[in-house]
Amino acid sequence: MPYIKQEARDELMKLHIAIADTPIENAGELNFIITQLMMSYLRTHQIWGYQQINDVVGALECAKTEFQRRVVTPYEIEKCEENGDVY
């Protein structure tokens, strides 16, 4: 999880609140929002080089890993306990 300073969180929460007020109804819409955020990051850097592209890929990987750890793994453990292990 990107444990950024509280001041930065407060500012970025304004963006989150604007997005959260709009229902995202399917994977295509979720992909669109994520893509727009990535492009916004790249537009902030006028030159798109390896570093900026790597920054985006790294942020996506870390977000995926954190989502896996915080959401997917507990869900899978719960379902395994509920339904029994398959191994």
Secondary structure, 3 states (H helix, E strand, C coil): CCCCCHHHHHHHHHHHHHHHCCCCCCHHHHHHHHHHHHHHHHHHCCCCCHHHHHHHHHHHHHHHHHHHHHHHHHHHHHHHHHHCCCC
